[in-house]
Amino acid sequence: MNCQVPARPSRFALQAILLLGLLLPLSLPLRAADLDAFWQAPRAGGNSFNATPPDEAYFRALADSGATWVRLAFSKWPTARRDFLIGDADAYTGLVPEDLATLRRTLDAAHAAGLRVVIAPLSLPGARWSQHNGGRFDDRLWSQPEHARQSARFWHDLAAALKDHPAIAAYNLLNEPAPEKTTGLAENGEPAALAAWQATHAGTPRDLPALYDTIIAAIREVDALTPVMVDGGWYANPRSLASWPRRLADDRVLYAFHMYEPYAATSAPNMKRKVPWRYPGAVTEVAGREQAWDRAAVAAHVGTAFDWAQAQGLPPTRIVAGEFGCMRLWADCAAYLTDVIDAVQARGGHWAFYAFREDVWDGMDYELPATLAPGRFYWLTEAGRAAELPRDGALMKLLRERMRE
């Protein structure tokens, strides 16, 4: 037997080996564990739907409020192309490098502020956001299979580009999808009707769970670890999510819903009524009958998502109230926000209020006090003096207290 004594490594080689042994366990394995662990306990955050990329001061202000994560929509940001990052939602051919650089810088700013980020496009190929589409709903993703393939390629490319960024906490595949919209299905219809619609459209372009499976498979080709967040159908209505016959195949999925019901009371049109609808007490149609909205009704509506998760064997920390809110000048906004947060927290889910310091609309900027003169927000913003806006609103005080619980 020819035995050889291995050469003794140099002092510098030993130092390199020791350093590598220290660094590897702290980088790759901990990133996977950290991404998974972040969502194992209920998290509170806010939405950023600004028309310009937020800076580090913006993210620090959100973090100082008690938020641990931000749901970041980038589709409104300026671009030299038709659609930010996608290039052209009519035909995706690749990420726009300049836009990707802008997104990276924004993620860097959020990371510096200590926030985790869930990125959420408002548009996908074949599903351009209506406000960027002349006010028209874009149904092509839900009717033309080639746009599903393009959307999968877009997310494959984006995941490959961002999978190692330390700020990323999840990929929210599409904000408020609505494959049901043009089909005549009632948004808050009876559960049997919603389930029947899902069965009828299984295997077609309107099969939202199948689309998500396709996109997630494309992501997993380049990123096996980052969690994925998916909105239910009918603009992320929890009742639509509860009509899905199954959970998705991937184990790293968070299921999101948005909560603005009763929309006729929480939204801007209500403020234009001679006598705005009140909460509790507003009455709308749900499942074919009149629903009087109060604390119990809010909890029941929110609870449909959690009940579905439980039936699917999912823990409540897989459910996210990705958006909720009400007009800040509505007399009952504080009561409504409280009841939504209570409903989500009672079931053990995550939440993110809408929205934090939106730069082109003041309707749901809860930092602004009710005493702010009408139009003052827009005058100061357009004059480049938004820093002069008062930020002592009572509604944001409420949210701060709840985020710090």
C-alpha positions as CSV (number, residue, x, y, z in Angstrom):
1,M,0.0,0.0,0.0
2,N,1.4,3.3,-1.0
3,C,0.5,5.6,1.9
4,Q,1.3,9.3,1.6
5,V,1.2,11.9,4.3
6,P,-0.8,14.9,3.1
7,A,1.1,18.2,2.9
8,R,0.5,20.5,5.8
9,P,-1.7,23.5,4.7
10,S,-0.2,26.9,5.0
11,R,-1.3,29.4,7.7
12,F,-3.2,31.4,5.1
13,A,-4.9,28.3,3.8
14,L,-6.0,27.4,7.3
15,Q,-7.4,30.9,7.8
16,A,-9.3,30.6,4.5
17,I,-10.8,27.2,5.5
18,L,-11.8,28.5,8.9
19,L,-13.4,31.7,7.4
20,L,-15.3,29.6,4.8
21,G,-16.6,27.3,7.5
22,L,-17.8,30.3,9.5
23,L,-19.4,32.1,6.6
24,L,-21.3,29.3,4.9
25,P,-23.5,28.3,7.7
26,L,-24.4,31.9,8.3
27,S,-25.3,32.7,4.7
28,L,-26.9,30.0,2.6
29,P,-28.6,27.8,5.3
30,L,-29.7,30.8,7.4
31,R,-31.2,32.6,4.5
32,A,-33.5,29.6,3.8
33,A,-34.4,29.3,7.5
34,D,-34.9,33.0,7.9
35,L,-37.3,33.2,4.9
36,D,-39.4,30.4,6.3
37,A,-39.2,31.5,9.9
38,F,-40.3,35.1,9.2
39,W,-43.8,34.0,8.3
40,Q,-44.1,31.5,11.1
41,A,-45.4,34.2,13.5
42,P,-48.0,36.8,12.7
43,R,-46.6,39.9,11.1
44,A,-47.9,43.4,10.7
45,G,-47.0,45.8,7.9
46,G,-48.1,48.4,5.3
47,N,-48.6,48.8,1.6
48,S,-46.5,51.0,-0.6
49,F,-48.3,51.9,-3.8
50,N,-46.4,55.1,-4.7
51,A,-46.0,56.6,-8.1
52,T,-42.2,57.1,-7.5
53,P,-39.7,54.7,-5.9
54,P,-39.7,55.3,-2.1
55,D,-36.4,56.2,-0.4
56,E,-34.7,55.0,2.7
57,A,-36.3,57.8,4.8
58,Y,-39.8,56.6,3.7
59,F,-39.0,53.0,4.7
60,R,-37.5,54.1,8.0
61,A,-40.7,56.0,8.8
62,L,-42.7,52.9,8.1
63,A,-40.4,50.7,10.2
64,D,-40.5,53.3,13.1
65,S,-44.3,52.9,13.1
66,G,-43.9,49.2,14.1
67,A,-44.2,47.6,10.7
68,T,-42.0,44.6,10.0
69,W,-42.8,44.2,6.3
70,V,-44.0,46.2,3.3
71,R,-45.9,45.1,0.3
72,L,-44.2,47.0,-2.5
73,A,-46.0,47.7,-5.8
74,F,-43.6,49.0,-8.4
75,S,-45.8,49.1,-11.5
76,K,-46.6,52.9,-11.1
77,W,-43.0,53.9,-11.2
78,P,-41.6,56.0,-14.2
79,T,-40.1,54.0,-17.0
80,A,-38.9,54.7,-20.5
81,R,-41.0,51.8,-21.7
82,R,-44.7,51.2,-21.8
83,D,-44.9,49.1,-18.5
84,F,-42.3,49.3,-15.7
85,L,-40.0,46.3,-15.6
86,I,-42.1,44.2,-17.9
87,G,-41.4,46.5,-20.9
88,D,-44.7,45.9,-22.6
89,A,-47.5,43.9,-21.1
90,D,-48.7,43.2,-24.7
91,A,-45.7,41.0,-25.3
92,Y,-43.0,40.3,-22.7
93,T,-39.5,39.8,-24.1
94,G,-37.4,40.4,-21.0
95,L,-36.8,42.5,-18.0
96,V,-36.0,46.2,-18.6
97,P,-32.4,46.5,-17.1
98,E,-32.8,50.1,-16.0
99,D,-36.1,49.4,-14.2
100,L,-34.5,46.4,-12.5
101,A,-31.7,48.6,-11.3
102,T,-34.3,51.0,-9.9
103,L,-36.1,48.1,-8.1
104,R,-32.8,46.9,-6.7
105,R,-32.0,50.3,-5.3
106,T,-35.4,50.5,-3.7
107,L,-35.0,47.1,-2.1
108,D,-31.6,48.2,-0.8
109,A,-33.3,51.2,0.9
110,A,-35.9,49.0,2.5
111,H,-33.3,46.6,3.7
112,A,-31.2,49.5,5.2
113,A,-34.4,50.5,7.1
114,G,-34.8,46.9,8.5
115,L,-38.0,46.0,6.6
116,R,-38.8,42.8,4.8
117,V,-40.4,43.3,1.3
118,V,-43.1,41.5,-0.6
119,I,-43.0,42.7,-4.2
120,A,-46.3,42.9,-5.9
121,P,-46.8,43.8,-9.6
122,L,-50.1,45.4,-10.6
123,S,-49.6,44.2,-14.1
124,L,-48.6,41.0,-15.8
125,P,-48.3,40.2,-19.5
126,G,-51.9,40.2,-20.8
127,A,-53.2,41.7,-17.6
128,R,-52.2,45.4,-17.7
129,W,-53.5,47.3,-14.6
130,S,-56.7,49.1,-15.7
131,Q,-55.4,52.5,-14.6
132,H,-52.6,52.1,-17.1
133,N,-55.0,50.7,-19.7
134,G,-57.4,53.6,-20.3
135,G,-59.6,52.4,-17.5
136,R,-60.4,49.2,-19.3
137,F,-60.1,45.7,-17.7
138,D,-57.5,43.6,-19.5
139,D,-58.9,40.1,-19.9
140,R,-56.2,38.6,-22.1
141,L,-54.3,36.7,-19.4
142,W,-57.6,35.0,-18.6
143,S,-58.4,34.1,-22.2
144,Q,-55.2,33.7,-24.1
145,P,-52.8,30.9,-23.0
146,E,-49.7,32.6,-24.5
147,H,-49.9,35.4,-21.8
148,A,-49.8,32.8,-19.1
149,R,-46.5,31.5,-20.6
150,Q,-45.2,35.0,-20.8
151,S,-46.1,35.7,-17.2
152,A,-44.3,32.6,-16.1
153,R,-41.2,33.7,-18.0
154,F,-41.4,37.2,-16.4
155,W,-41.5,35.7,-12.9
156,H,-38.7,33.2,-13.8
157,D,-36.5,36.1,-14.9
158,L,-37.4,38.3,-11.9
159,A,-36.8,35.5,-9.4
160,A,-33.4,34.8,-10.9
161,A,-32.5,38.4,-10.6
162,L,-33.7,39.0,-7.0
163,K,-33.5,35.6,-5.3
164,D,-30.5,36.5,-3.2
165,H,-31.6,40.0,-2.2
166,P,-31.7,40.2,1.6
167,A,-34.9,42.3,1.7
168,I,-37.1,40.0,-0.2
169,A,-39.6,38.1,2.0
170,A,-42.0,36.8,-0.7
171,Y,-43.1,37.2,-4.3
172,N,-46.8,38.3,-4.6
173,L,-47.5,37.1,-8.1
174,L,-50.2,39.5,-9.1
175,N,-52.2,42.1,-7.3
176,E,-55.9,41.5,-7.2
177,P,-56.5,39.1,-10.1
178,A,-60.1,38.8,-11.4
179,P,-60.4,36.0,-13.9
180,E,-64.2,35.9,-13.0
181,K,-64.9,39.5,-13.9
182,T,-66.2,39.1,-17.5
183,T,-68.0,35.9,-16.9
184,G,-71.1,37.1,-15.1
185,L,-70.2,35.5,-11.8
186,A,-71.4,37.6,-8.8
187,E,-68.4,38.8,-6.7
188,N,-70.0,38.0,-3.4
189,G,-72.2,35.2,-4.7
190,E,-73.3,32.0,-2.9
191,P,-70.5,29.6,-2.0
192,A,-72.0,26.9,-4.3
193,A,-72.0,29.2,-7.3
194,L,-68.4,30.2,-6.6
195,A,-67.3,26.6,-6.4
196,A,-69.3,25.6,-9.5
197,W,-67.5,28.4,-11.4
198,Q,-64.1,27.1,-10.3
199,A,-65.1,23.6,-11.5
200,T,-66.4,24.8,-14.8
201,H,-63.3,26.8,-15.6
202,A,-60.8,24.2,-14.4
203,G,-58.0,23.6,-16.9
204,T,-58.8,26.8,-18.8
205,P,-56.9,30.2,-18.8
206,R,-59.3,31.3,-16.1
207,D,-58.1,28.6,-13.7
208,L,-56.2,30.8,-11.3
209,P,-54.8,28.0,-9.1
210,A,-53.4,26.3,-12.3
211,L,-51.9,29.6,-13.4
212,Y,-50.2,30.0,-10.1
213,D,-48.9,26.4,-10.3
214,T,-47.4,27.2,-13.7
215,I,-45.7,30.5,-12.5
216,I,-44.4,28.9,-9.3
217,A,-42.9,26.0,-11.2
218,A,-41.0,28.6,-13.4
219,I,-39.8,30.4,-10.2
220,R,-38.6,27.2,-8.6
221,E,-36.4,26.5,-11.6
222,V,-34.2,29.4,-10.3
223,D,-35.3,29.9,-6.7
224,A,-36.2,27.0,-4.5
225,L,-36.5,29.0,-1.3
226,T,-38.3,32.3,-1.5
227,P,-42.0,32.1,-0.3
228,V,-44.7,33.0,-2.8
229,M,-47.8,35.0,-2.0
230,V,-51.0,34.5,-4.1
231,D,-54.1,36.6,-4.1
232,G,-57.5,34.9,-4.4
233,G,-59.7,35.8,-7.4
234,W,-62.3,38.5,-7.7
235,Y,-59.8,41.2,-6.6
236,A,-58.5,39.1,-3.7
237,N,-61.9,38.4,-2.2
238,P,-61.6,35.9,0.7
239,R,-64.8,34.2,-0.5
240,S,-63.2,33.5,-3.9
241,L,-60.1,32.0,-2.2
242,A,-62.4,29.8,-0.1
243,S,-63.9,28.4,-3.3
244,W,-60.7,26.9,-4.5
245,P,-60.9,23.1,-4.4
246,R,-57.3,22.7,-3.3
247,R,-54.2,24.3,-1.9
248,L,-51.4,24.8,-4.3
249,A,-48.7,22.1,-4.6
250,D,-45.8,24.3,-3.4
251,D,-45.3,24.3,0.4
252,R,-43.9,27.8,0.5
253,V,-47.1,29.6,-0.4
254,L,-48.9,32.3,1.5
255,Y,-52.6,32.9,0.6
256,A,-53.7,36.5,0.6
257,F,-57.0,38.3,0.6
258,H,-58.0,42.0,0.6
259,M,-60.6,43.5,2.9
260,Y,-62.6,46.5,2.0
261,E,-66.1,45.1,2.5
262,P,-68.6,46.7,2.7
263,Y,-66.9,48.5,-0.2
264,A,-69.9,50.8,-0.7
265,A,-69.2,52.2,2.8
266,T,-65.3,52.1,3.0
267,S,-64.5,53.6,-0.4
268,A,-64.4,57.1,-1.9
269,P,-67.9,57.1,-3.5
270,N,-69.4,56.9,0.0
271,M,-67.9,60.2,0.9
272,K,-69.8,61.9,-1.9
273,R,-73.2,60.8,-0.6
274,K,-75.3,63.4,1.0
275,V,-75.4,61.2,4.1
276,P,-72.5,58.7,4.0
277,W,-73.2,55.1,4.9
278,R,-72.2,54.2,8.5
279,Y,-70.4,51.3,10.1
280,P,-71.7,49.3,11.8
281,G,-75.0,49.3,10.0
282,A,-74.3,49.5,6.2
283,V,-76.3,46.9,4.3
284,T,-75.1,45.2,1.0
285,E,-75.9,42.0,-0.8
286,V,-73.8,39.0,0.0
287,A,-74.6,35.4,-1.2
288,G,-77.9,36.6,-2.6
289,R,-79.3,38.2,0.6
290,E,-78.9,41.4,2.5
291,Q,-75.9,41.6,4.9
292,A,-75.8,44.2,7.6
293,W,-72.2,44.9,8.3
294,D,-70.9,44.9,11.9
295,R,-68.0,43.4,13.8
296,A,-69.4,39.9,13.5
297,A,-70.0,40.2,9.8
298,V,-66.4,41.4,9.3
299,A,-65.1,38.5,11.3
300,A,-67.2,36.1,9.3
301,H,-66.1,37.5,5.9
302,V,-62.4,37.4,6.9
303,G,-62.9,34.0,8.5
304,T,-63.8,32.3,5.2
305,A,-60.1,32.4,4.2
306,F,-59.0,31.0,7.5
307,D,-61.7,28.3,7.5
308,W,-60.5,27.3,4.0
309,A,-56.9,27.1,5.2
310,Q,-57.9,24.9,8.1
311,A,-59.8,22.6,5.9
312,Q,-56.7,22.3,3.6
313,G,-54.5,21.5,6.6
314,L,-52.7,24.9,6.5
315,P,-51.7,26.8,9.6
316,P,-53.3,30.3,10.0
317,T,-49.9,31.9,9.4
318,R,-50.3,30.9,5.8
319,I,-53.1,33.5,5.5
320,V,-52.4,37.2,4.9
321,A,-54.7,40.2,4.9
322,G,-52.6,41.8,2.2
323,E,-54.7,45.0,2.0
324,F,-57.4,46.6,4.1
325,G,-58.5,50.1,4.7
326,C,-61.1,52.8,4.6
327,M,-61.3,56.5,3.7
328,R,-59.5,58.4,6.4
329,L,-62.2,61.1,6.6
330,W,-65.0,58.6,7.0
331,A,-66.5,58.9,10.5
332,D,-66.3,55.2,11.2
333,C,-62.9,54.4,9.8
334,A,-61.3,53.8,13.2
335,A,-64.0,51.4,14.2
336,Y,-63.7,49.5,10.9
337,L,-59.9,49.3,11.0
338,T,-60.1,48.0,14.6
339,D,-62.6,45.3,13.7
340,V,-60.6,44.1,10.7
341,I,-57.4,43.9,12.7
342,D,-59.1,42.1,15.5
343,A,-60.6,39.6,13.1
344,V,-57.3,38.8,11.5
345,Q,-55.3,38.6,14.7
346,A,-58.0,36.4,16.4
347,R,-57.3,33.9,13.7
348,G,-53.5,34.2,13.8
349,G,-52.8,35.7,10.4
350,H,-50.7,38.5,9.0
351,W,-51.8,41.9,7.9
352,A,-50.8,45.0,6.0
353,F,-52.8,48.2,6.0
354,Y,-53.4,50.2,2.9
355,A,-51.5,52.5,2.5
356,F,-48.4,54.3,3.8
357,R,-47.7,57.8,2.6
358,E,-49.1,57.3,-0.9
359,D,-47.6,60.1,-2.9
360,V,-50.5,60.9,-5.3
361,W,-53.6,60.3,-3.2
362,D,-54.5,61.2,0.3
363,G,-57.7,59.2,0.8
364,M,-56.1,56.4,2.9
365,D,-53.0,58.2,4.3
366,Y,-53.8,57.7,8.0
367,E,-51.0,59.9,9.2
368,L,-52.8,63.0,7.9
369,P,-55.1,64.5,10.5
370,A,-58.8,65.2,9.8
371,T,-58.1,68.9,10.3
372,L,-55.9,69.1,7.2
373,A,-57.5,71.6,4.8
374,P,-59.0,70.0,1.6
375,G,-56.5,70.1,-1.2
376,R,-53.6,71.0,1.0
377,F,-52.0,67.5,0.4
378,Y,-52.0,68.0,-3.3
379,W,-50.8,71.6,-3.2
380,L,-47.8,70.8,-1.0
381,T,-47.0,67.6,-2.9
382,E,-47.0,69.4,-6.3
383,A,-44.9,72.2,-4.9
384,G,-42.3,69.7,-3.6
385,R,-43.1,70.5,0.0
386,A,-44.7,67.2,1.1
387,A,-42.3,67.2,4.1
388,E,-44.4,70.0,5.5
389,L,-47.5,67.9,5.8
390,P,-48.6,67.2,9.4
391,R,-48.2,63.6,10.3
392,D,-50.1,63.3,13.6
393,G,-53.4,61.7,12.5
394,A,-55.3,59.7,15.1
395,L,-55.8,56.7,12.7
396,M,-52.1,56.2,12.3
397,K,-51.7,56.3,16.1
398,L,-54.2,53.4,16.2
399,L,-52.3,51.5,13.6
400,R,-49.0,52.1,15.4
401,E,-50.4,50.7,18.6
402,R,-51.7,47.6,16.9
403,M,-48.5,47.0,15.0
404,R,-46.5,47.1,18.2
405,E,-48.7,44.5,20.1
